[in-house]
Amino acid sequence: AQSLMPFLLNGACPLDEYCHIFPGITLEFFKIDILILSPRGIFVICLPDRHLEKESRQMASEMKKLWQRCHMIRMMLEKGYSRNIMPIPLVAQSGSRAFDYNGVTVVPPEQVSEYISQYDSELEGDMVKSFAAFLAQRYLR
């Protein structure tokens, strides 16, 4: 997660009170490599330990885990804020071109900022800030 931080801080998430980056956070039993909360959207980023081939079993397994994490966050938002917001899953993988796989975009780390900056989900800043405070209080002790 630390190796991706310079790319994230370079335009993907404006450094203001409404942008929150959680590297290496564990929500319940789910470890998330990087979670970004911002008015642009909620991004769940996977940093695979090894290169994932597009049609491999390992890729399918990682995508399943990534979607599980997204659905868990969606349920948290629905329960706490009565909002049905699906986080955007993303895999940051070196040595590959950008491609989509089962609804997940795989991009090189240096393109993460550009990819995130394309989104504008128009989430309310106060809701993002409140959810970030909840996550910090409950999971970052």
N, C-alpha and C positions, 0 to 999 in steps of 0.2 A: 504494500500500500504506500509505503514511504517513497518508492521510486516513481510513483505516478503523481505524487502531490505537486511537483513543479508544473506538470501539464495541466492539472486541474486549476491551480491558482493563476494560470496564465489565460484568463478570460472565460473559463467555463462557468465560474461561479463568482460573480462580483462580490468583493469583500464588503458586505454590509450586514446589517442586523438580520436580514431575511435569508441569508445563505449560510447553510450549516453543512460541514463535511465531517462525517464520522468514519475515520479509518479503523478497520478491524473491530467493529462493534458486534457483540453477540446479543441477539434478541431472542429471549427464551432459550431454545436449544439450537438456534440457527446463527451460525457465524456468517457475517457479511463482510467481504473484503473492504468495500468502500460504499457508504451510503451518503448520498447528497440530497439535501432538502433545500429547495429554493422555489421562488415563484415560477421559474421555468419548468419545474417538474420535480418529481421524486425519482432518483436514479439509484438502482441497485447494481453495483459494478462488481464483476467477478474478475479476479486476477489468477488465472490458472497456473498451477505449479509447473506444468509442462505444456508443450505445444499441443493443441487439440486439432486433429484433422476433422474436416467438415462432416463427414458421414460416419465417424468412428463411434464406438460404444462409449468411449470416454466423453466425447462431445455430448452425446445424448444424455448421459448421466449428469454432467455439469449443467446442462440446460434445465433438466428436471429439478435439480436443487435450486437453481436460480429462480425458476418460476414459483417454487414453493415459498421462497423468501418474499417474493413480490406479493403473492396471495396473502401471506401472513400480515404484511404491512398494510395491504388493502383492508383486511378484516379489522386491524387496529384502528385505522382511520374511520371505517364505517361505525365501529362501536363507540369511539370517542368523539367523533365530529359529525356523525350522520352523513358522511360523504363517501361516495363510491369512486375512489381514485385508485387506478392501477398504476403502481410504480413502473418505470421504464427499465427493463433489464438490459444490461450491456456487458459484453466481455471485452476486456482490454488485453490483447494478446500481441506480443512482439512477433515479427517475422511473417506476418500475413497481411493480405489486402483486406479491406473492409468487405464483409458479406453478411447476409441475413441467414439465420438458421432457426426454423421453428419460432419465428416472431422475436428472435433475439438478434441484435446487431453485434457483430464481432468487428472490432476496429483495432488498429495499432495504437499503443498508448499515446503517441504524439497527435492522434486525431480525436482523442476523447473530448478535448475542449471545444473543438469545432463542431463535433456531433451534438454535444449538449447545448451549445449556443443556438442551434437551429430550433430548439423547442421553445414554446411559450404557452404553458398550460394555463396561465392566468390564475394560478392559485393565489389565494389571499395571503399577503405577507404575514398578517397576524396569526393565521392558522398554521402556517409553516413554522413561525417562531414558537407558537404554543406546543406544537408536536415535537419540535426539537428540544424544548425545555422538558417535556415529559420524558423523552428518550434519555436525555442526560441525567435526569433525576432517578429514573428507574434502572437504567442499565449501565451507567458510568460511575459506579461507586468505587 
